[in-house]
Amino acid sequence: MDRTPSVNVGLCIVQIHLPGVASLKEKRQVLRGLKDRLREQYNVSVAEIDHQDLWQRATLGIVGIASARLPLEQTFSSIQGEVERRVPGEVLSYDVEYLS
């Protein structure tokens, strides 16, 4: 008998303010570096999901998948620290939801 594996998904929405950014090109460079780092370091999917037309605001969606919730919680906790260290501005909000 086939058994469907347990799947847990974590979704994180990060709102960022980038007061030192003076153009969309500069914003994209900042975000590209952050997104590439998160993908490489944590094996998650990352995309800019809102405020694409604003220079100093960004909203990122970060998604991870695992067979248990605890590894996801640990990953998203580490990601929060990484984002706060690497963003040349302010993290306005960091919200995580888990689906099982």
N, CA, C and O atoms as a GROMACS GRO file, in nm:
protein
  400
    1MET      N    1   0.084  -0.117   0.000
    1MET     CA    2   0.000   0.000   0.000
    1MET      C    3   0.090   0.124   0.000
    1MET      O    4   0.183   0.133   0.080
    2ASP      N    5   0.061   0.219  -0.090
    2ASP     CA    6   0.138   0.344  -0.095
    2ASP      C    7   0.092   0.436   0.017
    2ASP      O    8  -0.027   0.449   0.046
    3ARG      N    9   0.190   0.501   0.078
    3ARG     CA   10   0.160   0.597   0.183
    3ARG      C   11   0.212   0.733   0.139
    3ARG      O   12   0.327   0.746   0.098
    4THR      N   13   0.127   0.833   0.148
    4THR     CA   14   0.168   0.969   0.112
    4THR      C   15   0.259   1.022   0.222
    4THR      O   16   0.223   1.016   0.340
    5PRO      N   17   0.378   1.074   0.184
    5PRO     CA   18   0.469   1.125   0.285
    5PRO      C   19   0.415   1.252   0.352
    5PRO      O   20   0.338   1.328   0.292
    6SER      N   21   0.456   1.271   0.476
    6SER     CA   22   0.420   1.392   0.548
    6SER      C   23   0.496   1.511   0.488
    6SER      O   24   0.617   1.503   0.467
    7VAL      N   25   0.424   1.619   0.460
    7VAL     CA   26   0.486   1.737   0.401
    7VAL      C   27   0.448   1.860   0.483
    7VAL      O   28   0.332   1.881   0.516
    8ASN      N   29   0.548   1.939   0.516
    8ASN     CA   30   0.528   2.064   0.586
    8ASN      C   31   0.585   2.176   0.500
    8ASN      O   32   0.695   2.164   0.445
    9VAL      N   33   0.509   2.283   0.489
    9VAL     CA   34   0.550   2.398   0.409
    9VAL      C   35   0.553   2.520   0.499
    9VAL      O   36   0.462   2.543   0.578
   10GLY      N   37   0.660   2.597   0.486
   10GLY     CA   38   0.671   2.723   0.558
   10GLY      C   39   0.669   2.837   0.459
   10GLY      O   40   0.737   2.832   0.356
   11LEU      N   41   0.590   2.940   0.488
   11LEU     CA   42   0.581   3.059   0.405
   11LEU      C   43   0.613   3.180   0.490
   11LEU      O   44   0.553   3.201   0.596
   12CYS      N   45   0.707   3.259   0.445
   12CYS     CA   46   0.749   3.378   0.517
   12CYS      C   47   0.730   3.500   0.427
   12CYS      O   48   0.771   3.499   0.311
   13ILE      N   49   0.669   3.604   0.481
   13ILE     CA   50   0.655   3.731   0.411
   13ILE      C   51   0.737   3.835   0.487
   13ILE      O   52   0.716   3.858   0.606
   14VAL      N   53   0.832   3.897   0.416
   14VAL     CA   54   0.921   3.996   0.477
   14VAL      C   55   0.899   4.131   0.410
   14VAL      O   56   0.911   4.144   0.288
   15GLN      N   57   0.866   4.231   0.491
   15GLN     CA   58   0.851   4.368   0.442
   15GLN      C   59   0.978   4.444   0.478
   15GLN      O   60   1.022   4.441   0.593
   16ILE      N   61   1.037   4.511   0.379
   16ILE     CA   62   1.165   4.577   0.398
   16ILE      C   63   1.156   4.724   0.355
   16ILE      O   64   1.092   4.756   0.254
   17HIS      N   65   1.221   4.812   0.431
   17HIS     CA   66   1.237   4.952   0.394
   17HIS      C   67   1.385   4.976   0.366
   17HIS      O   68   1.470   4.945   0.449
   18LEU      N   69   1.414   5.033   0.249
   18LEU     CA   70   1.552   5.056   0.206
   18LEU      C   71   1.574   5.207   0.187
   18LEU      O   72   1.570   5.255   0.073
   19PRO      N   73   1.595   5.282   0.295
   19PRO     CA   74   1.601   5.428   0.285
   19PRO      C   75   1.720   5.481   0.203
   19PRO      O   76   1.711   5.592   0.151
   20GLY      N   77   1.827   5.407   0.190
   20GLY     CA   78   1.944   5.453   0.118
   20GLY      C   79   1.943   5.424  -0.031
   20GLY      O   80   2.035   5.463  -0.102
   21VAL      N   81   1.838   5.357  -0.080
   21VAL     CA   82   1.832   5.319  -0.221
   21VAL      C   83   1.775   5.436  -0.302
   21VAL      O   84   1.674   5.495  -0.263
   22ALA      N   85   1.840   5.468  -0.414
   22ALA     CA   86   1.801   5.585  -0.493
   22ALA      C   87   1.745   5.551  -0.632
   22ALA      O   88   1.714   5.641  -0.709
   23SER      N   89   1.733   5.422  -0.663
   23SER     CA   90   1.677   5.384  -0.794
   23SER      C   91   1.628   5.240  -0.788
   23SER      O   92   1.665   5.163  -0.699
   24LEU      N   93   1.546   5.205  -0.886
   24LEU     CA   94   1.500   5.066  -0.895
   24LEU      C   95   1.616   4.973  -0.925
   24LEU      O   96   1.620   4.860  -0.876
   25LYS      N   97   1.712   5.019  -1.005
   25LYS     CA   98   1.829   4.937  -1.037
   25LYS      C   99   1.908   4.905  -0.910
   25LYS      O  100   1.951   4.791  -0.891
   26GLU      N  101   1.928   5.003  -0.826
   26GLU     CA  102   2.001   4.981  -0.700
   26GLU      C  103   1.923   4.886  -0.609
   26GLU      O  104   1.981   4.798  -0.545
   27LYS      N  105   1.792   4.905  -0.603
   27LYS     CA  106   1.709   4.816  -0.522
   27LYS      C  107   1.721   4.671  -0.571
   27LYS      O  108   1.735   4.579  -0.491
   28ARG      N  109   1.716   4.652  -0.702
   28ARG     CA  110   1.727   4.516  -0.758
   28ARG      C  111   1.861   4.452  -0.725
   28ARG      O  112   1.868   4.333  -0.698
   29GLN      N  113   1.968   4.532  -0.726
   29GLN     CA  114   2.100   4.480  -0.691
   29GLN      C  115   2.104   4.433  -0.546
   29GLN      O  116   2.155   4.325  -0.517
   30VAL      N  117   2.048   4.514  -0.456
   30VAL     CA  118   2.043   4.478  -0.314
   30VAL      C  119   1.963   4.350  -0.296
   30VAL      O  120   2.008   4.257  -0.228
   31LEU      N  121   1.845   4.345  -0.356
   31LEU     CA  122   1.758   4.228  -0.339
   31LEU      C  123   1.816   4.104  -0.405
   31LEU      O  124   1.802   3.994  -0.352
   32ARG      N  125   1.879   4.120  -0.520
   32ARG     CA  126   1.939   4.004  -0.588
   32ARG      C  127   2.042   3.935  -0.498
   32ARG      O  128   2.043   3.813  -0.485
   33GLY      N  129   2.127   4.016  -0.436
   33GLY     CA  130   2.228   3.960  -0.346
   33GLY      C  131   2.165   3.886  -0.229
   33GLY      O  132   2.208   3.777  -0.193
   34LEU      N  133   2.062   3.947  -0.169
   34LEU     CA  134   1.994   3.884  -0.056
   34LEU      C  135   1.923   3.756  -0.098
   34LEU      O  136   1.935   3.654  -0.031
   35LYS      N  137   1.851   3.761  -0.209
   35LYS     CA  138   1.777   3.642  -0.255
   35LYS      C  139   1.872   3.528  -0.290
   35LYS      O  140   1.848   3.413  -0.255
   36ASP      N  141   1.980   3.561  -0.360
   36ASP     CA  142   2.078   3.457  -0.396
   36ASP      C  143   2.138   3.393  -0.271
   36ASP      O  144   2.155   3.271  -0.266
   37ARG      N  145   2.171   3.474  -0.173
   37ARG     CA  146   2.229   3.424  -0.048
   37ARG      C  147   2.131   3.330   0.025
   37ARG      O  148   2.170   3.223   0.072
   38LEU      N  149   2.006   3.370   0.034
   38LEU     CA  150   1.906   3.287   0.104
   38LEU      C  151   1.883   3.156   0.030
   38LEU      O  152   1.872   3.050   0.093
   39ARG      N  153   1.876   3.161  -0.102
   39ARG     CA  154   1.857   3.038  -0.181
   39ARG      C  155   1.973   2.942  -0.160
   39ARG      O  156   1.954   2.823  -0.138
   40GLU      N  157   2.093   2.995  -0.168
   40GLU     CA  158   2.213   2.912  -0.157
   40GLU      C  159   2.232   2.856  -0.016
   40GLU      O  160   2.261   2.738   0.001
   41GLN      N  161   2.215   2.941   0.083
   41GLN     CA  162   2.243   2.904   0.221
   41GLN      C  163   2.135   2.814   0.282
   41GLN      O  164   2.166   2.723   0.360
   42TYR      N  165   2.007   2.838   0.246
   42TYR     CA  166   1.897   2.771   0.315
   42TYR      C  167   1.811   2.682   0.225
   42TYR      O  168   1.716   2.620   0.274
   43ASN      N  169   1.840   2.675   0.096
   43ASN     CA  170   1.765   2.589   0.004
   43ASN      C  171   1.615   2.620   0.008
   43ASN      O  172   1.532   2.531   0.025
   44VAL      N  173   1.582   2.749  -0.008
   44VAL     CA  174   1.443   2.795  -0.010
   44VAL      C  175   1.418   2.866  -0.142
   44VAL      O  176   1.512   2.901  -0.215
   45SER      N  177   1.292   2.888  -0.172
   45SER     CA  178   1.253   2.969  -0.288
   45SER      C  179   1.226   3.110  -0.239
   45SER      O  180   1.163   3.130  -0.135
   46VAL      N  181   1.273   3.210  -0.314
   46VAL     CA  182   1.258   3.349  -0.275
   46VAL      C  183   1.216   3.431  -0.396
   46VAL      O  184   1.270   3.416  -0.505
   47ALA      N  185   1.117   3.519  -0.376
   47ALA     CA  186   1.073   3.607  -0.484
   47ALA      C  187   1.026   3.740  -0.426
   47ALA      O  188   0.974   3.745  -0.314
   48GLU      N  189   1.046   3.846  -0.503
   48GLU     CA  190   0.987   3.975  -0.467
   48GLU      C  191   0.841   3.968  -0.508
   48GLU      O  192   0.812   3.945  -0.626
   49ILE      N  193   0.749   3.988  -0.414
   49ILE     CA  194   0.608   3.965  -0.443
   49ILE      C  195   0.522   4.091  -0.438
   49ILE      O  196   0.404   4.086  -0.472
   50ASP      N  197   0.581   4.204  -0.395
   50ASP     CA  198   0.504   4.328  -0.392
   50ASP      C  199   0.600   4.447  -0.390
   50ASP      O  200   0.719   4.432  -0.361
   51HIS      N  201   0.548   4.562  -0.420
   51HIS     CA  202   0.624   4.688  -0.421
   51HIS      C  203   0.736   4.689  -0.525
   51HIS      O  204   0.839   4.754  -0.505
   52GLN      N  205   0.719   4.618  -0.635
   52GLN     CA  206   0.822   4.612  -0.738
   52GLN      C  207   0.852   4.748  -0.800
   52GLN      O  208   0.962   4.771  -0.849
   53ASP      N  209   0.755   4.839  -0.797
   53ASP     CA  210   0.772   4.969  -0.861
   53ASP      C  211   0.818   5.079  -0.765
   53ASP      O  212   0.834   5.194  -0.806
   54LEU      N  213   0.839   5.046  -0.638
   54LEU     CA  214   0.885   5.144  -0.540
   54LEU      C  215   1.034   5.124  -0.511
   54LEU      O  216   1.079   5.011  -0.494
   55TRP      N  217   1.107   5.232  -0.505
   55TRP     CA  218   1.252   5.224  -0.484
   55TRP      C  219   1.289   5.175  -0.345
   55TRP      O  220   1.380   5.093  -0.330
   56GLN      N  221   1.220   5.224  -0.244
   56GLN     CA  222   1.266   5.204  -0.107
   56GLN      C  223   1.184   5.102  -0.029
   56GLN      O  224   1.201   5.089   0.092
   57ARG      N  225   1.096   5.031  -0.095
   57ARG     CA  226   1.016   4.927  -0.029
   57ARG      C  227   1.030   4.797  -0.105
   57ARG      O  228   1.045   4.796  -0.227
   58ALA      N  229   1.025   4.688  -0.031
   58ALA     CA  230   1.028   4.555  -0.093
   58ALA      C  231   0.951   4.459  -0.006
   58ALA      O  232   0.951   4.469   0.117
   59THR      N  233   0.885   4.365  -0.070
   59THR     CA  234   0.819   4.256   0.000
   59THR      C  235   0.869   4.127  -0.063
   59THR      O  236   0.853   4.104  -0.183
   60LEU      N  237   0.930   4.043   0.020
   60LEU     CA  238   0.980   3.914  -0.027
   60LEU      C  239   0.893   3.802   0.025
   60LEU      O  240   0.847   3.805   0.140
   61GLY      N  241   0.871   3.702  -0.059
   61GLY     CA  242   0.807   3.579  -0.018
   61GLY      C  243   0.912   3.469  -0.018
   61GLY      O  244   0.984   3.451  -0.117
   62ILE      N  245   0.922   3.396   0.092
   62ILE     CA  246   1.021   3.290   0.107
   62ILE      C  247   0.945   3.162   0.142
   62ILE      O  248   0.864   3.160   0.235
   63VAL      N  249   0.972   3.056   0.068
   63VAL     CA  250   0.901   2.930   0.090
   63VAL      C  251   1.001   2.816   0.106
   63VAL      O  252   1.098   2.804   0.031
   64GLY      N  253   0.976   2.732   0.207
   64GLY     CA  254   1.056   2.612   0.229
   64GLY      C  255   0.964   2.493   0.250
   64GLY      O  256   0.848   2.509   0.289
   65ILE      N  257   1.017   2.375   0.225
   65ILE     CA  258   0.940   2.252   0.241
   65ILE      C  259   1.026   2.148   0.311
   65ILE      O  260   1.146   2.137   0.284
   66ALA      N  261   0.966   2.072   0.401
   66ALA     CA  262   1.039   1.969   0.475
   66ALA      C  263   0.942   1.860   0.520
   66ALA      O  264   0.820   1.877   0.511
   67SER      N  265   0.997   1.750   0.567
   67SER     CA  266   0.912   1.640   0.613
   67SER      C  267   0.863   1.661   0.756
   67SER      O  268   0.774   1.589   0.801
   68ALA      N  269   0.919   1.758   0.827
   68ALA     CA  270   0.875   1.788   0.963
   68ALA      C  271   0.876   1.939   0.986
   68ALA      O  272   0.946   2.012   0.915
   69ARG      N  273   0.801   1.984   1.082
   69ARG     CA  274   0.790   2.128   1.107
   69ARG      C  275   0.914   2.186   1.175
   69ARG      O  276   0.954   2.299   1.145
   70LEU      N  277   0.974   2.113   1.266
   70LEU     CA  278   1.087   2.166   1.342
   70LEU      C  279   1.201   2.215   1.255
   70LEU      O  280   1.252   2.324   1.279
   71PRO      N  281   1.244   2.139   1.154
   71PRO     CA  282   1.351   2.193   1.067
   71PRO      C  283   1.311   2.322   0.997
   71PRO      O  284   1.394   2.410   0.976
   72LEU      N  285   1.184   2.334   0.960
   72LEU     CA  286   1.137   2.457   0.898
   72LEU      C  287   1.144   2.574   0.996
   72LEU      O  288   1.187   2.683   0.960
   73GLU      N  289   1.101   2.550   1.119
   73GLU     CA  290   1.106   2.656   1.220
   73GLU      C  291   1.251   2.702   1.242
   73GLU      O  292   1.277   2.822   1.254
   74GLN      N  293   1.343   2.608   1.248
   74GLN     CA  294   1.484   2.642   1.266
   74GLN      C  295   1.537   2.719   1.146
   74GLN      O  296   1.611   2.816   1.161
   75THR      N  297   1.500   2.676   1.027
   75THR     CA  298   1.544   2.743   0.906
   75THR      C  299   1.493   2.886   0.900
   75THR      O  300   1.570   2.978   0.872
   76PHE      N  301   1.365   2.906   0.927
   76PHE     CA  302   1.309   3.041   0.919
   76PHE      C  303   1.360   3.130   1.032
   76PHE      O  304   1.367   3.252   1.015
   77SER      N  305   1.394   3.074   1.144
   77SER     CA  306   1.457   3.153   1.250
   77SER      C  307   1.595   3.201   1.204
   77SER      O  308   1.631   3.317   1.226
   78SER      N  309   1.671   3.114   1.142
   78SER     CA  310   1.803   3.150   1.089
   78SER      C  311   1.790   3.253   0.976
   78SER      O  312   1.869   3.347   0.968
   79ILE      N  313   1.690   3.235   0.891
   79ILE     CA  314   1.668   3.328   0.781
   79ILE      C  315   1.637   3.468   0.836
   79ILE      O  316   1.684   3.567   0.782
   80GLN      N  317   1.558   3.475   0.941
   80GLN     CA  318   1.524   3.605   0.999
   80GLN      C  319   1.651   3.678   1.042
   80GLN      O  320   1.667   3.797   1.014
   81GLY      N  321   1.741   3.608   1.110
   81GLY     CA  322   1.867   3.669   1.151
   81GLY      C  323   1.951   3.713   1.032
   81GLY      O  324   2.011   3.820   1.034
   82GLU      N  325   1.954   3.630   0.929
   82GLU     CA  326   2.031   3.661   0.808
   82GLU      C  327   1.975   3.786   0.740
   82GLU      O  328   2.052   3.873   0.699
   83VAL      N  329   1.844   3.794   0.727
   83VAL     CA  330   1.782   3.910   0.663
   83VAL      C  331   1.812   4.036   0.744
   83VAL      O  332   1.848   4.139   0.687
   84GLU      N  333   1.799   4.028   0.875
   84GLU     CA  334   1.823   4.146   0.959
   84GLU      C  335   1.969   4.192   0.951
   84GLU      O  336   1.997   4.312   0.957
   85ARG      N  337   2.062   4.098   0.937
   85ARG     CA  338   2.205   4.134   0.924
   85ARG      C  339   2.239   4.192   0.788
   85ARG      O  340   2.322   4.283   0.778
   86ARG      N  341   2.176   4.143   0.683
   86ARG     CA  342   2.217   4.177   0.546
   86ARG      C  343   2.139   4.292   0.482
   86ARG      O  344   2.188   4.351   0.386
   87VAL      N  345   2.022   4.324   0.532
   87VAL     CA  346   1.942   4.430   0.470
   87VAL      C  347   2.000   4.566   0.507
   87VAL      O  348   2.014   4.597   0.626
   88PRO      N  349   2.034   4.647   0.406
   88PRO     CA  350   2.085   4.781   0.434
   88PRO      C  351   1.970   4.879   0.460
   88PRO      O  352   1.955   4.980   0.392
   89GLY      N  353   1.890   4.845   0.557
   89GLY     CA  354   1.773   4.925   0.589
   89GLY      C  355   1.703   4.862   0.708
   89GLY      O  356   1.768   4.810   0.799
   90GLU      N  357   1.571   4.865   0.705
   90GLU     CA  358   1.492   4.818   0.818
   90GLU      C  359   1.396   4.708   0.775
   90GLU      O  360   1.330   4.718   0.671
   91VAL      N  361   1.390   4.602   0.856
   91VAL     CA  362   1.290   4.498   0.834
   91VAL      C  363   1.163   4.544   0.906
   91VAL      O  364   1.159   4.551   1.029
   92LEU      N  365   1.060   4.575   0.828
   92LEU     CA  366   0.936   4.627   0.885
   92LEU      C  367   0.850   4.518   0.947
   92LEU      O  368   0.787   4.538   1.051
   93SER      N  369   0.848   4.401   0.883
   93SER     CA  370   0.774   4.288   0.939
   93SER      C  371   0.832   4.158   0.886
   93SER      O  372   0.891   4.152   0.778
   94TYR      N  373   0.813   4.054   0.966
   94TYR     CA  374   0.862   3.920   0.932
   94TYR      C  375   0.756   3.823   0.983
   94TYR      O  376   0.750   3.794   1.102
   95ASP      N  377   0.673   3.773   0.892
   95ASP     CA  378   0.562   3.685   0.931
   95ASP      C  379   0.578   3.548   0.868
   95ASP      O  380   0.602   3.535   0.748
   96VAL      N  381   0.565   3.444   0.951
   96VAL     CA  382   0.581   3.307   0.903
   96VAL      C  383   0.453   3.228   0.932
   96VAL      O  384   0.394   3.239   1.040
   97GLU      N  385   0.412   3.149   0.833
   97GLU     CA  386   0.298   3.058   0.848
   97GLU      C  387   0.345   2.918   0.809
   97GLU      O  388   0.430   2.902   0.721
   98TYR      N  389   0.290   2.819   0.875
   98TYR     CA  390   0.325   2.680   0.845
   98TYR      C  391   0.200   2.604   0.804
   98TYR      O  392   0.094   2.620   0.865
   99LEU      N  393   0.213   2.523   0.701
   99LEU     CA  394   0.105   2.438   0.652
   99LEU      C  395   0.151   2.292   0.663
   99LEU      O  396   0.265   2.260   0.630
  100SER      N  397   0.062   2.206   0.709
  100SER     CA  398   0.098   2.065   0.719
  100SER      C  399   0.004   1.981   0.635
  100SER      O  400   0.017   1.859   0.631
   0.00000   0.00000   0.00000
